[in-house]
Amino acid sequence: MSAPEEYVVPGILRAARFVPRQAPGRREPLRVNAAAFRARGLEVPEDHALHNAYQLSGRQGWPWSPRIDYHVRRRGAEMLGGSDYLCIDLDQHLAVDGSVWLDGLRWLADAGTAAGELLDITMFVTVRTPGNPGRHHGPGWHLWCRTDPEYRVRSGPLARCTAVELKARCTAPGSPGYEVRSIPGELYVIPRWVALLAGQPRPVAAVSSGTRGRPGRAWHRLRGAISDLYQPGALRNNALFRAACRARELIDVGGLDQARAEALLLDAANQVGLVRDDGAARCLATIRSGLTASARQAGGALQAKGDVA
């Protein structure tokens, strides 16, 4: 077993949870067989695309361990920050000739200067990312920090710059191609000026009126959310996830049928080439993850209001 100082996941991030991946450079969760579900006393999913470590963990991921760390080093993993950790994903968008036309790190630094602030990357766990030239993304950065419990932020690309995105889940530091460049003595919360750029999440109750029993309007609103997939430079996986969250809200108020919503979302993913690049199973998993995540958020909001026992 490796000595603790040789672990690749920084110690200040090990309270997160992790989903091992199938292979380096690929985002599919580690495949498992039906026996793994039976051994844990779980029902075996009928859809073979769901026979993976993410589903086996109840979509919660696995706690850090030396074994998980070893898998992160060899094949990579997704880190689930939950309500504690946040990743600021800074991409480089490339022009067709390969030159950089939008640099997320430089844009965020300039935005901080304009606000009278300084982007100090020493307060983050700083990770160099490999980029994806095939999708016109150059090497970038992941900056991991703590969430601010007094100011929850909206996940996804910033409205003012799509090369800067806030994520609660991302490739785990130390995965192949994701080299950890610096680790602070302690992990600080996200700077408030960055949080203000992202804005706060939309209240779940914002769509609860006006769609109940009115499927026509619900479909119109879902198509509005799906339209983000077609925007130039859009991060398609994230846009698909957000559209699925929107669909869940509309389903919960009785304006939308889940099976039809999944079909429409999958068709949109196919039209923008996401199914071709990632596969139908991966896209469907993203859709269902968004549906489930939004349902959990809605349940938490209702409990906080005392509407659920």
C-alpha positions as CSV (number, residue, x, y, z in Angstrom):
1,M,0.0,0.0,0.0
2,S,1.3,3.5,-0.8
3,A,2.4,5.8,1.9
4,P,-0.1,8.5,2.7
5,E,2.1,11.2,1.2
6,E,1.9,9.4,-2.1
7,Y,-1.9,9.5,-2.4
8,V,-3.1,11.6,-5.3
9,V,-6.3,13.0,-3.9
10,P,-5.4,15.9,-1.6
11,G,-6.2,15.4,2.1
12,I,-8.4,18.5,2.3
13,L,-10.7,17.0,-0.3
14,R,-11.0,13.5,1.0
15,A,-14.3,14.1,2.7
16,A,-15.9,14.2,-0.7
17,R,-17.3,11.1,-2.4
18,F,-16.0,9.5,-5.6
19,V,-17.3,7.5,-8.6
20,P,-14.6,5.4,-10.2
21,R,-14.4,5.6,-14.0
22,Q,-14.1,2.8,-16.5
23,A,-11.0,4.0,-18.2
24,P,-8.6,7.0,-18.4
25,G,-9.9,9.9,-20.5
26,R,-13.5,8.5,-20.5
27,R,-16.4,9.7,-18.4
28,E,-18.3,6.4,-18.1
29,P,-18.6,5.1,-14.5
30,L,-16.9,1.8,-13.7
31,R,-19.0,-1.0,-15.1
32,V,-20.2,-3.7,-12.5
33,N,-22.1,-6.9,-13.0
34,A,-25.5,-7.9,-11.6
35,A,-23.9,-9.9,-8.8
36,A,-22.5,-6.7,-7.3
37,F,-26.0,-5.3,-6.8
38,R,-27.3,-8.6,-5.4
39,A,-24.3,-8.7,-2.9
40,R,-25.4,-5.4,-1.5
41,G,-29.1,-6.5,-1.3
42,L,-30.1,-4.1,-4.2
43,E,-32.5,-4.7,-7.0
44,V,-30.7,-5.3,-10.3
45,P,-31.5,-2.5,-12.8
46,E,-33.3,-3.8,-15.9
47,D,-31.3,-1.3,-18.1
48,H,-27.8,-2.7,-18.5
49,A,-26.5,0.8,-19.1
50,L,-27.2,1.4,-15.3
51,H,-24.9,-1.5,-14.3
52,N,-22.2,0.8,-13.0
53,A,-20.5,2.0,-9.8
54,Y,-22.6,5.2,-9.7
55,Q,-25.9,3.3,-9.6
56,L,-24.4,0.7,-7.3
57,S,-23.6,3.5,-4.7
58,G,-27.2,4.8,-4.9
59,R,-26.0,7.8,-6.9
60,Q,-24.1,9.0,-3.9
61,G,-20.6,7.9,-4.8
62,W,-18.1,6.2,-2.5
63,P,-16.1,7.6,0.4
64,W,-12.4,8.1,-0.1
65,S,-10.2,5.1,0.7
66,P,-6.7,4.0,-0.3
67,R,-8.4,1.7,-2.8
68,I,-10.4,4.5,-4.3
69,D,-7.2,6.7,-4.4
70,Y,-5.4,3.9,-6.3
71,H,-8.3,3.8,-8.9
72,V,-8.2,7.6,-9.2
73,R,-4.5,7.4,-10.1
74,R,-4.9,4.5,-12.6
75,R,-8.2,5.2,-14.3
76,G,-9.6,8.3,-12.9
77,A,-12.9,9.1,-11.1
78,E,-15.5,11.7,-10.7
79,M,-15.5,13.7,-7.5
80,L,-18.9,14.6,-6.0
81,G,-18.6,17.7,-4.0
82,G,-22.1,17.6,-2.6
83,S,-22.9,20.6,-0.5
84,D,-19.3,21.0,0.8
85,Y,-17.0,21.4,-2.2
86,L,-17.2,23.5,-5.4
87,C,-15.1,23.4,-8.6
88,I,-14.5,26.5,-10.7
89,D,-13.9,25.0,-14.1
90,L,-11.8,27.4,-16.3
91,D,-11.6,26.4,-19.9
92,Q,-9.8,27.6,-23.0
93,H,-12.0,27.9,-26.0
94,L,-10.1,27.5,-29.2
95,A,-10.6,29.0,-32.7
96,V,-10.7,26.7,-35.7
97,D,-7.0,27.4,-36.3
98,G,-6.2,26.2,-32.8
99,S,-5.5,29.6,-31.3
100,V,-7.0,30.6,-28.0
101,W,-9.9,33.0,-28.5
102,L,-11.4,32.8,-24.9
103,D,-9.4,32.0,-21.8
104,G,-11.5,31.4,-18.7
105,L,-8.7,32.0,-16.2
106,R,-7.7,35.3,-17.8
107,W,-11.4,36.4,-18.0
108,L,-12.0,35.6,-14.4
109,A,-8.9,37.4,-13.3
110,D,-9.9,40.5,-15.3
111,A,-13.4,40.3,-13.9
112,G,-11.9,40.3,-10.4
113,T,-9.8,43.3,-11.2
114,A,-12.8,45.2,-12.5
115,A,-14.6,44.4,-9.2
116,G,-11.6,45.6,-7.2
117,E,-10.6,42.0,-6.2
118,L,-7.7,39.7,-6.8
119,L,-8.0,36.2,-8.1
120,D,-5.6,34.4,-5.7
121,I,-5.3,30.8,-6.9
122,T,-3.2,29.8,-3.8
123,M,-6.5,29.6,-1.8
124,F,-7.7,26.8,-4.0
125,V,-6.6,23.2,-4.7
126,T,-5.4,24.0,-8.2
127,V,-5.6,21.3,-10.9
128,R,-4.3,21.5,-14.5
129,T,-6.8,20.0,-17.0
130,P,-5.8,18.5,-20.3
131,G,-8.5,20.0,-22.5
132,N,-10.1,18.4,-25.6
133,P,-8.8,19.7,-28.9
134,G,-11.5,17.7,-30.7
135,R,-14.1,19.9,-29.1
136,H,-12.0,23.0,-29.4
137,H,-11.1,23.1,-25.7
138,G,-7.5,23.8,-24.8
139,P,-5.8,23.0,-21.4
140,G,-7.5,24.7,-18.5
141,W,-7.8,24.7,-14.8
142,H,-10.0,23.3,-12.0
143,L,-10.0,25.4,-8.8
144,W,-11.5,23.5,-5.9
145,C,-12.9,25.5,-2.9
146,R,-15.5,25.2,-0.2
147,T,-19.1,26.2,-0.7
148,D,-20.4,29.3,1.2
149,P,-23.4,28.2,3.3
150,E,-24.6,31.8,3.5
151,Y,-24.6,32.2,-0.3
152,R,-25.5,29.2,-2.4
153,V,-24.5,29.7,-6.1
154,R,-26.1,28.7,-9.4
155,S,-24.2,25.9,-11.0
156,G,-23.3,25.9,-14.7
157,P,-21.5,28.4,-17.0
158,L,-21.5,32.0,-16.1
159,A,-24.0,34.1,-18.1
160,R,-21.2,36.5,-19.0
161,C,-18.6,33.9,-19.9
162,T,-19.2,30.3,-20.9
163,A,-15.5,29.4,-20.4
164,V,-16.1,29.8,-16.6
165,E,-18.3,27.2,-15.0
166,L,-19.2,26.3,-11.4
167,K,-19.7,22.6,-10.7
168,A,-20.4,20.5,-7.6
169,R,-19.1,17.4,-9.4
170,C,-16.1,17.2,-11.7
171,T,-13.1,15.0,-12.6
172,A,-11.2,14.1,-9.4
173,P,-7.9,15.7,-8.8
174,G,-5.1,13.3,-9.5
175,S,-6.9,11.5,-12.3
176,P,-4.8,10.8,-15.4
177,G,-4.3,14.2,-17.1
178,Y,-5.5,16.1,-14.0
179,E,-2.3,17.0,-12.2
180,V,-2.6,18.8,-8.8
181,R,-0.4,21.8,-9.0
182,S,-0.9,23.4,-5.6
183,I,-2.6,22.6,-2.3
184,P,-3.3,25.4,0.3
185,G,-2.8,24.9,4.0
186,E,-6.6,25.1,4.4
187,L,-9.4,25.2,1.9
188,Y,-11.2,28.5,1.8
189,V,-14.8,29.2,0.8
190,I,-15.5,30.5,-2.7
191,P,-14.8,34.2,-2.9
192,R,-18.0,36.2,-2.6
193,W,-17.2,38.2,-5.7
194,V,-17.0,35.0,-7.7
195,A,-20.3,33.8,-6.2
196,L,-21.9,37.1,-7.1
197,L,-20.9,36.5,-10.8
198,A,-22.6,33.1,-10.7
199,G,-25.8,34.3,-8.9
200,Q,-28.0,32.2,-6.6
201,P,-30.0,29.2,-7.7
202,R,-33.5,29.7,-8.9
203,P,-36.1,28.8,-6.2
204,V,-37.7,25.4,-6.8
205,A,-41.1,26.9,-6.2
206,A,-40.7,29.4,-9.1
207,V,-42.3,27.0,-11.6
208,S,-44.9,25.5,-9.3
209,S,-47.7,27.8,-10.4
210,G,-49.1,28.2,-13.9
211,T,-48.2,24.8,-15.2
212,R,-50.4,22.5,-13.1
213,G,-52.8,20.8,-15.4
214,R,-51.5,22.8,-18.4
215,P,-49.2,20.4,-20.3
216,G,-49.0,22.8,-23.3
217,R,-47.3,25.5,-21.3
218,A,-45.1,22.9,-19.5
219,W,-43.8,21.6,-22.9
220,H,-43.1,25.1,-24.0
221,R,-41.1,25.8,-20.8
222,L,-39.1,22.5,-21.2
223,R,-38.3,23.4,-24.8
224,G,-37.0,26.7,-23.6
225,A,-34.6,24.9,-21.2
226,I,-33.5,22.5,-24.0
227,S,-32.7,25.4,-26.3
228,D,-29.5,26.0,-24.2
229,L,-28.1,22.9,-25.8
230,Y,-28.1,24.6,-29.2
231,Q,-26.3,27.7,-28.1
232,P,-22.8,28.2,-29.7
233,G,-20.1,27.2,-27.3
234,A,-22.6,25.5,-24.9
235,L,-21.3,22.8,-22.6
236,R,-23.7,20.2,-23.8
237,N,-23.6,17.7,-20.9
238,N,-24.2,20.5,-18.4
239,A,-27.0,22.0,-20.5
240,L,-28.6,18.6,-20.7
241,F,-28.4,18.1,-17.0
242,R,-30.0,21.5,-16.3
243,A,-32.8,20.8,-18.8
244,A,-33.5,17.5,-16.9
245,C,-33.7,19.4,-13.6
246,R,-36.1,21.7,-15.2
247,A,-38.2,18.8,-16.5
248,R,-38.4,17.3,-13.0
249,E,-39.9,20.5,-11.7
250,L,-42.5,20.5,-14.4
251,I,-43.2,16.8,-13.8
252,D,-43.7,17.4,-10.1
253,V,-46.5,20.0,-10.7
254,G,-48.4,17.7,-13.0
255,G,-47.7,19.4,-16.3
256,L,-45.3,16.8,-17.9
257,D,-45.0,13.1,-18.3
258,Q,-41.6,11.7,-17.4
259,A,-41.3,9.2,-20.2
260,R,-42.1,11.8,-22.8
261,A,-39.7,14.3,-21.2
262,E,-36.9,11.7,-21.3
263,A,-37.6,11.0,-24.9
264,L,-37.5,14.7,-25.8
265,L,-34.3,15.3,-23.9
266,L,-32.6,12.3,-25.5
267,D,-33.7,13.5,-29.0
268,A,-32.3,16.9,-28.3
269,A,-29.0,15.3,-27.2
270,N,-28.9,13.3,-30.4
271,Q,-29.5,16.4,-32.6
272,V,-26.5,18.3,-31.1
273,G,-24.2,15.3,-31.5
274,L,-24.0,14.4,-27.8
275,V,-25.3,10.9,-28.3
276,R,-22.8,10.4,-31.1
277,D,-19.9,11.5,-28.9
278,D,-20.9,10.0,-25.5
279,G,-23.4,7.3,-26.4
280,A,-27.1,7.1,-25.7
281,A,-26.6,5.3,-22.4
282,R,-24.4,8.1,-21.0
283,C,-26.8,10.7,-22.1
284,L,-29.7,8.9,-20.6
285,A,-27.8,8.6,-17.3
286,T,-27.2,12.3,-17.4
287,I,-30.9,12.9,-17.9
288,R,-32.0,10.6,-15.1
289,S,-29.3,12.1,-12.8
290,G,-30.8,15.5,-13.4
291,L,-34.3,14.3,-12.7
292,T,-33.2,12.7,-9.5
293,A,-31.1,15.6,-8.3
294,S,-33.9,18.1,-8.8
295,A,-36.3,15.8,-7.0
296,R,-34.0,15.7,-4.0
297,Q,-33.6,19.4,-3.9
298,A,-37.3,19.9,-4.1
299,G,-37.9,17.5,-1.2
300,G,-35.3,19.4,0.9
301,A,-37.0,22.7,0.2
302,L,-40.4,21.4,1.2
303,Q,-39.0,19.9,4.4
304,A,-37.4,23.2,5.3
305,K,-40.8,24.8,4.9
306,G,-42.4,22.2,7.1
307,D,-44.6,20.9,4.2
308,V,-43.2,17.3,4.6
309,A,-43.2,15.4,7.8
